[in-house]
Amino acid sequence: QVQMVESGGGVVQAGGSLRLSCVASGRTLVNVDMGWYRQAPGKEREFVAMTRWTWSGYTSDYDDFAKDRFTISRGNAGNATYLEMNSLKHKETAIYCCNRHVPGPVAVDYWGQGTQVTVSS
């Protein structure tokens, strides 16, 4: 089994920055994707960013809103992912959840409990 633990959430003023961390432990593999989703109150979960494993290294994907302000990275020998968020907006208040996606004929997704990010206006 795989455990995912996020940290780094908190309260920040609009325009501020936060850095989220997610560390996976247990039966982990490095040739997997890891990234972030978020869910605001009353809204559906939405994609934020993802690091994807390839034979030549990890690549990064972002939703359009995140491309210019957020940076995702991978660390801890592939078992951690980090999300640097800048110029945060009040409407980005949400629970940010880490996702670990194991591709294959039967894909498997692992989720963390989430970390609350509150952006005050």
C-alpha positions in Angstrom: 0.0 0.0 0.0 1.0 3.6 -0.6 0.6 6.4 1.9 0.5 10.1 0.7 1.1 12.9 3.2 0.7 16.6 2.2 2.0 19.6 4.0 2.5 23.3 3.5 -1.1 24.6 3.4 -2.2 27.5 5.4 -3.5 31.0 5.3 -1.9 33.6 3.0 -2.9 37.0 1.8 -3.9 37.5 -1.8 -0.8 38.0 -3.9 1.2 35.8 -1.5 2.9 32.5 -2.0 2.9 29.0 -0.6 4.8 25.8 -1.2 3.0 22.5 -0.9 4.8 19.2 -0.3 3.6 15.6 -0.8 5.6 12.6 0.2 4.7 9.0 -0.7 5.8 6.1 1.3 5.1 2.4 1.3 5.3 0.3 -1.8 6.4 3.1 -4.0 7.6 3.2 -7.6 9.4 6.1 -9.3 8.1 5.5 -12.8 4.7 7.0 -12.0 3.0 10.4 -12.2 2.6 12.7 -9.2 0.7 15.9 -9.1 -2.0 18.1 -7.6 -5.7 18.7 -7.8 -7.8 21.1 -5.8 -11.4 21.4 -4.7 -13.0 24.6 -3.7 -16.1 24.7 -1.5 -19.2 23.8 -3.6 -17.1 23.0 -6.7 -15.8 19.9 -8.4 -12.3 18.8 -8.1 -10.0 20.4 -10.7 -6.6 19.6 -12.1 -3.7 21.9 -11.1 -0.4 20.3 -12.2 1.3 17.0 -12.8 4.8 15.6 -13.2 4.8 12.7 -15.6 7.5 10.0 -15.7 9.2 9.4 -19.0 12.4 7.4 -19.9 14.2 10.7 -20.4 13.0 12.2 -17.1 10.0 13.9 -15.6 7.8 16.3 -17.6 5.4 18.8 -16.2 1.8 19.7 -17.2 -0.2 22.6 -15.9 -3.8 23.7 -16.2 -3.9 27.1 -17.9 -4.5 29.1 -14.7 -1.4 27.6 -13.2 1.1 27.9 -16.0 2.5 31.4 -15.2 2.3 31.3 -11.4 2.7 27.7 -10.2 5.8 25.5 -10.4 5.6 21.8 -9.8 8.7 19.7 -9.2 9.7 16.2 -8.1 12.1 15.1 -5.4 13.1 12.5 -2.9 14.1 10.1 -5.6 10.7 10.4 -7.3 8.6 9.8 -4.2 7.8 13.5 -3.5 6.2 16.3 -5.4 6.2 20.0 -4.6 4.0 22.8 -5.8 5.2 26.4 -5.5 2.3 28.8 -5.8 2.8 32.5 -6.4 0.4 35.4 -6.7 -2.4 33.5 -5.1 -5.9 34.7 -5.5 -8.8 34.6 -3.1 -10.8 32.3 -5.4 -8.0 29.8 -5.2 -9.0 28.9 -1.6 -9.4 25.2 -1.7 -8.3 21.8 -0.4 -5.2 20.8 -2.4 -4.8 17.1 -2.9 -1.8 15.1 -4.0 -2.3 12.4 -6.6 -0.1 9.5 -7.5 -1.0 7.9 -10.8 0.4 4.5 -11.7 -0.2 4.1 -15.4 -0.7 0.7 -17.0 -3.3 -1.7 -18.3 -5.0 -1.3 -14.9 -4.2 2.2 -13.8 -4.2 3.0 -10.1 -4.6 6.3 -8.3 -3.6 7.1 -4.8 -4.7 10.3 -3.0 -3.6 12.2 0.0 -6.0 13.6 2.6 -5.4 17.1 1.2 -4.1 20.3 2.7 -6.2 23.4 3.2 -5.1 26.6 1.4 -6.9 29.7 2.4 -6.2 33.0 0.5 -7.6 36.0 2.3 -8.7 39.0 0.3 
